[in-house]
Each structure stands twice: as structure tokens, then as C-alpha cells.
């Protein structure tokens, strides 16, 4: 059973901060062999939330949830990471479902935009996201922007 914590930067303990940064670096810098500016100043922005998923006291899942206007005009999330030891058990599905639940609690009925790695297109489409950009390279990895439409004014009219 996962124990989820959704905390702002100022609510994080130094231990939690270390764990989440280590997980992000392990996944995005080391595993993906992608040197990039991991510390981008968004972690400390007001209303940014850090979603931490623990099991047996070990951080196994993480994502950063951002209010509108920081990464995109809409609500967004990123830095979605699962510890290598916990992959292949459906935890990614659980993590994204939990992210979406927190987005709805924090910013009800707001559209959500993400920059997804291209190979995850089908995964995010399974949650209702649609591609809204062509594929582009970010840190030499193919990405595309995707949107989950939740706001009534952006929902197509029913015929």
C-alpha cells in the first residue's frame, strides 16, 4: 500500500528533499544519460506541490504538480518518476491517477498540460490526454505537449 504525501517546498523535510532530488537525478540524469538543469527554480514556486509515494518507508514514486502560469498557462505536472526497483508493477498508473486527483482538488476543473516523452503518448492518452503539439526535442529526447481538457468552456459541444 502506497503512502502518499503532497507537500509544498516549505513543508518538505531535508530528508524528503534529498530523497526526491536523488530519485529525480537517478531517473532523469543517470538512467536516461541526460545532463540537464534539474534544479530549475520551479520547485520553490508558490503553490507547487511535490507528490511523494512511499512504501515501507522508501520513496518509490514522485511527481511535481504546478499551478497555472509556471510551466504552462494551464495546470501541469512533470518530473514523474518511479524508482527502478518498483517498475513493472503498475505504479506509474497509480501515480498518474493520484496526480490527477490532486490536480482536481487543488485546481478544480482546470485543463492540464504536460510535456510528455514521445514513447509515453499511448500511456497518457489512456488518461484522456491529447497531443497538442508536434514532436520536439527537449534535452535530446523526443517530447510532445499534451492536454487533458477538464474546463467546461473547452469541452466540445455534445450534438
N, C-alpha and C positions, 0 to 999 in steps of 0.2 A: 504494500500500500504506500503510495507516494504521499509525502507531507509537503504541501505547497505553501510558500511564503511569497507575498507580493509586497515589496518594500521600496521606499524611496531611497535615494542615495544616503541621506542623513540618518535613515533608520538602519542601514546596514552596519553590522559589527565589522571590525577589521578582519576577523576570521572569514566572515561571509564574503567580504570584498575580495580578499585574497583568493578564496575558492572559486568565485565566479570569474575573476580575471585569469586564473590558471586554466580553468576549463575552456574559456574562450581562446586563449593562446594555444592550448594543446590542440584544439579542433581546427581553428582557422589559420593559424600561423604554422604550426608544426605539421599536422596531418596533411593539410592542403598545400603545404610548402608555399605559402603566400605571405611574404612580408608586406604588411600594410599598417597604416596608423590605427592600431587597436584603440588607443586612448584618444578619442575624438572630441572630448568635452561634452558629449551628449549625455553621458551617464549622470552628470551632476545637475542637469537642467531641471527646472521646477516641473513637478508632476510626472517625471519619467519614473517608471516602476521597473523593478528588477524582480522577475519571477524565478524563484528558485525551487527546484523539486528535489527533495531529499528522500532517501530510502536507507534505513539502517544508519542514519547519521552521515551518509555520504551524498554529496551533491552530484546528482546524475543528470539533471535537466536544467536548462536555463534559457531565458529569453528576456530581451529588453523591450518594454512596451512604452511607446512615445505618444504624447498628446499631439493634436494637430499643430502644424506650424514648425516642427523641429526637423524632421526628415522629409516630410511631405506635407501638403496642405491638409490632408486628412490624418486621422489617427493612423499609427503604423507600429510595426514591431520588427525586430531584427535580432541579430546575434543569437539565433535559435541554435542551440547546441545540446547534443546528447553525449554523455561520456561514452567512450569507445566500449567500455566493459558492459554497457547497458543497451547496446544496439541490438536490433533484430527481435525485440520483444513488444513492439507496438507502442513504445514510449513516445515516439515522435507524434503519433496520432493523438495521444493523451495530452502531450504538451501543447499542441496547437489548439485543441479543443479547450484547454484551460486558458490559454492566451485569449481566445475569442470570448470566453465567458467574462474574463476580467475587463476586456475592452468594452463589452456591453455594460458592465457595472459602472465603469469609470466614465464612459462617454456613450450613453445610450443612443442607439440607432444612428451612429455615425459611420460613414464609409471608412474602410480600412485599406490603405495602400501599402504594398511591400515591394522590395526589390528582391526577387527570388532567383536563386541559381537555376539556370535553364533546365537542368535534369530533374528539378522538383516541380515542374509545370503540372504534371498529372496529379501529384500529391496535393498541391494547393487547390487545383480545380475540384478535387474531391470535397473541399470545404466550401465551395461556391465562389472561389476567386476566378477572375477572368483576366487574361493578358490585356494590358492597355498600352504596351509599347512593343517595339521590335526588340530583338535580342541585341544586347550591347555588352562590351567587355568592361568589367569592373575588377581591377587588380588581376587582369589576365584570365578571369573566369567568366564564362558566358552567363549573363543575367537578363531578366526582363522584369518590367514593372507589372504588378498585378493589383487588382482591386476587388474587394468584397463590398458589394453595394448593399447598404442597410438603410440609408435615409429614404423616406417615402418620396421625396421630390426627385430622387434619382432612379426610382424604380419604374420600369416601363409600364405603361397603362395596360390593364387587362382588357382584352377585346370582348 
